[in-house]
């Protein structure tokens, strides 16, 4: 009878140890996933900042008078006089 009790006690202790190890492993995995989520959220924030910058750049580049401004400032071009303009009909 004592041998059966000792055997059951040994099995219960082994199961308790396995359960404790499983809890520790689960907690470790949870922390690893949390760290990964934090890294992905930071990456998402970086992408959102980049997206905003690109949207601003697109807005700047698509201004209607941007070409005219660039032609005047960088190339020193001016509009020709009205009588110098030649219209070509298709």
Beta strands, then each sheet from edge to edge (+ up, - down):
end
